[in-house]
C-alpha cells in the first residue's frame, strides 16, 4: 500500500474503512421483502420453463 504519510488510525478516522452498524428493523424488512420477491420471481420463471404454467 502506498505510504501517504498518515497512520492507519487516521485513515480509519477519515472513513476509509466503513463502520459496521447493526441492521435496523426497516433494513431487515426491506431485505426480507426483496428476498421474497426474488424467490417468487425465480419460482415463476422456473415454472414457465418447466411447463408447469401455461
Order of alpha helices (4+ residues) and beta strands (2+ residues): alpha-alpha
